[in-house]
Amino acid sequence: MGSHRSASSHVDDAASSRTARRRSTRSRRRGRTVPLLALVAALVVGTAGWALASRRSDQPTAAGCDRPAVLRVVTSESLLVPLQRAAKGFAGTARARAACATVEVRYLAPTSAADVLALAASSGSDPGFDVWVPDSSTWARVASRRPEVDRLLPDVFPVLASSPTVMAVPEPMARAAGWDDDDPTLQQLLAAAHDPRGWGRYGHAAWGAVRMSWTDVRTSTSGLDTLVTLYAALQADTSSPEQLRAGLLDVQGSLRALDAAPGAALGPLRDESLSESKALARAVALPSTRREVDAFNRTNPAIPLTPVNLRGDATEARVGYLAVYGPRDDHDRRVDAAGAFGDYLTTRAGSQPLDDAGWTVVPATATARSGSAGSLAPLPRLEPGEPGETVVTEALQAWSALDRQSAVLLAVDTSGSMNARVSKGGETRIGLARAAIRASVVSFSDRSRLGLWAFSRRLDGDRDYDVVVPLGRADDRVDGRSRREAIRAAASKLRAAGDTGLYDTALAATRDVRAKAPESGGVVVLLSDGRDDDPGSIGLEKLLRTLERERDTAHPVRVYTIAYGGQADRASLRRIAQATQGRSFEASSPADLQRVLLASLTE
């Protein structure tokens, strides 16, 4: 852990701490905190470079500056207009003049921001922005599933605003069930969805079944935040991976859709041609935020929504101000610009656009340190790092695996280098791989196709790979147990020896998935800690040409590569992934492996 500075450090320390940081090269350590007004300034390293396809604001100019630093901020769609308004207000302040800075605010979806950061981290290039302000800090945890991205993002950062997560329920339904006055638990809502009486149990049989859907956790902030809270609660109440899987299956079994689009799902409530009874017979309850419910109701729909709080499962979407670590020549000016704008956003004037947009902000007058009320930035609320990357990673992988119907073939390097111990007296690389595989396959749907291969050199005659568990449906019986359990058992027996036959294995695994899952395609997860050293192999360039030539765009088989440890051939693994339109991941430290493997299986 890094050294900690108190959150209550005096504001006068800000300037001296910034100066000190300019004289040293900082290495990022987990858990680091700094004086709060200097927090963003200490964490950000300005960057420049790529042109992002995005909506951009008019760029306000700081008065009195000949060559102002341009702070590049990217944000979610719901925050774009408020932050553009704040940037214009900032331009006329003493803070902007002192930092000689202007602010440019652009839209970038959270998933796109994470992808850009991953590419920047792997290539050492500029991500094209200096500060990321997603509409929930959970998106930072999603991005940080990839260790190389995790190193670009701060561990602790200010929270500018928040909005409670709720279930959006049509007002007549919430009133009939009593949920407008008595907050239900999520389990009570799920029980109502299971009840064959539907709304008849509440005296409204004409409304039909109690319909619940989930918004897509890959793109929806409310769907993601509610899932993570649900997963953590189920995890606390269960004693085994199987029980946790059963709990998630029960939830998904209660839902009409796992990727509902709010606009379409709430359409019947806007349709004035429908009677109330017919509209409600088509209506669903969805995860949402109070801000989103209020925004919907401001459109004057035929039937408004009620934001139903979930008793015992309360959480909130927190707007974090995340400075990005990255290469930049004019580091010092970007540090000052990020700090100045971050400070401004916690003042009454700076936070007003967020308040106007329905976010809950910290009142400047409540925590102003000195001077006239609200004239100085308040002590910003800090994001404590919860939920952690592990919970977010596990929740996303478990949720997506339950609904996955395509094929997943795990191909694991079992060459001799995998016997290396990750620390003196510690576990071996192959031991950690065994544990990661066992954890990763538990949640997969019975409809998924799963398989496990091991590879080194000449494991099976002249073949560099061994088909440990053949690819097939997860619920098929293999040696008296489900394929899912057969893979878990076989993973425990993997042994490492020999050299590395990487290229031939990559081609054979891709062809095997294509042959056995032609109607769905799938994924090969290729984990290796070394480089191909088979002199008789297909060779990298021929492998890449073959993969590209055989690619099926309708039912693609993508290779997701995991470079495990410092000796892995990252460049070749990255090119193999690119040839199949897959993704490349890096697990540089032992602690990263399970998180990275789970992240690769969420894609």
Secondary structure as UniProt FT lines:
FT   TURN            7..8
FT   TURN            11..12
FT   HELIX           13..22
FT   TURN            30..31
FT   HELIX           36..43
FT   TURN            63..64
FT   STRAND          69..75
FT   HELIX           77..91
FT   HELIX           94..99
FT   STRAND          101..107
FT   HELIX           110..123
FT   STRAND          131..133
FT   HELIX           138..143
FT   TURN            144..145
FT   HELIX           147..150
FT   TURN            151..152
FT   STRAND          157..170
FT   HELIX           171..177
FT   TURN            178..181
FT   HELIX           186..194
FT   TURN            196..197
FT   HELIX           198..202
FT   HELIX           205..207
FT   TURN            217..219
FT   HELIX           221..237
FT   HELIX           241..253
FT   HELIX           262..265
FT   HELIX           267..270
FT   TURN            272..273
FT   HELIX           276..282
FT   STRAND          285..289
FT   HELIX           290..297
FT   TURN            298..299
FT   STRAND          305..308
FT   TURN            311..312
FT   STRAND          316..320
FT   STRAND          322..323
FT   TURN            329..330
FT   HELIX           331..344
FT   TURN            345..346
FT   HELIX           348..356
FT   TURN            357..358
FT   STRAND          360..361
FT   HELIX           364..367
FT   TURN            373..374
FT   STRAND          381..383
FT   HELIX           389..403
FT   STRAND          407..413
FT   HELIX           416..419
FT   TURN            424..425
FT   HELIX           429..440
FT   TURN            442..443
FT   TURN            446..447
FT   STRAND          449..460
FT   TURN            461..462
FT   STRAND          463..473
FT   TURN            474..475
FT   STRAND          477..478
FT   TURN            479..480
FT   STRAND          481..482
FT   HELIX           483..491
FT   TURN            492..493
FT   HELIX           502..516
FT   TURN            518..520
FT   STRAND          522..528
FT   TURN            535..536
FT   HELIX           540..549
FT   STRAND          557..564
FT   TURN            566..567
FT   HELIX           570..579
FT   TURN            580..581
FT   STRAND          584..587
FT   HELIX           590..592
FT   HELIX           593..600
FT   TURN            601..602
//
